Structures are given as structure tokens and as C-alpha cells.
Amino acid sequence: MRIAIAGAGNVGRSIATELIGNGHQVLLIERSPANFTPSRVPEAEWLLADACELSSLQQAHIDQCDVAVAATGDDKANLVMSLLAKTEFAVPRVVARVNRAENEWLFTDQWGVDVSVSKPRLLAALVEEAVSVGELVRLLTFRQSEANLVEITLPPNTPHAGSPVAALALPPDAALVAIIRGSRVIPPSPEDTIEVGDELVFVCTEGAEQAMRAAVLGTPDDD
């Protein structure tokens, strides 16, 4: 894919390096001469420009990108870039960084954002994921589809230990996408069994979360 990233600070460069390592073409757009350091990520294309300006995005040929990432340290700039990328250039997928938790409510499809990544929320989710057993932990929200990526670690008293995946009576709008067992990632098939300590990763709508939790843990959601 061809991916444009606005903001070439530590976050933007780290994202670019990871994506390039996965075989993607990356363009870094940076408005500050101090942060314009092509030698830091020489495999990427670089453009010294303001990603909040239409002319800059035209110069970047952002309409030819599959994904646009607004990764600056300024939430206002990330929102403007997201809106322009989606409405003026019809970029199929727009991902935006949220720097301040109180601004998270703004990062919706009305501003052209398909997926928002909030550092405070992500860190909180990772902490919950690390310490929570027998609880549903929401890891990520997909704005465009109104679905969530959630995780449940099976507790010792799980009623499904040794049961096949097919035995999980999951509600509509909920799908098991991965079983994480130690260092292994298992793409689930109906015949695969689930065990105590497995991390089950689901994609589901918010409305299906309670029923899914009850199906997996065998108890209603008391939260």
C-alpha cells in the first residue's frame, strides 16, 4: 500500500519504519524544518509541507494513497488533515492520533476519521489486558463499522476448558478472530479447543458485548 503520514516526529517516524519493514510505500509530510530529517528514515519519501493545506496534500498526491495517517502532536492539525484527506481526496482509510484524552470525542467519521488511536486509552487498555482475567477488555474501536476489538482471558473456573470453539454460543455481530496461547497465535477453527489462560480476541459490536461475555464466561455481565 501507499501510505501518507503527517508528522515526522518520533511517532511518525516509528510508524513509517514499521510500515516500510512490512513492505509498504510511505510518504512522510513534515512542516517543521527542524523535524525534516530524511536521513532518519531514508527508505521513505519526504515532503516539507503543511498537511493542513490543500495545496500540500495535492503536492503529496494523497489521492493516490490507500491510507492517510494524521500523527502530529497537535490534535487540531490531525483533525484538519483527516477531514481534508477524506472529503477532498477520498482517501479510503484515515487513521488519526489523539494526543489529549478530552479531545477523543471529536475524532469521528464527521471529521473524516475511520480509526482513532488515543495514547491514554490505548495504554489503559494494555494495562487492563495485562492484568485482567475473566473480564472483557476493549482494545480498539473501529469507527467506520462501529465494531470493537475486545479480549477475554479465560479464568481457571471457565466452563469451556477443553471445549471446541464451536461450543461457544456467540451472539450475532460477534466473531472470534484469534486465540493467543503463550507465544502462539492460533487462527480459530470450529474444532480447535480452548484452554484456561487462553486470550480470546473478538470483533463485535458494542451491543453484542454483554451477550458475548456471558457466552464465553458463563455469567452475565454485572458491570
Helices and strands as residue ranges (DSSP letters): E 2-6, H 10-21, E 25-30, G 33-35, G 38-40, E 45-48, H 54-59, G 62-64, E 67-70, H 75-87, E 93-98, G 101-106, G 109-111, E 115-118, H 119-131, E 136-142, E 147-153, G 165-167, E 174-181, E 184-186, E 199-205, G 206-208, H 209-217
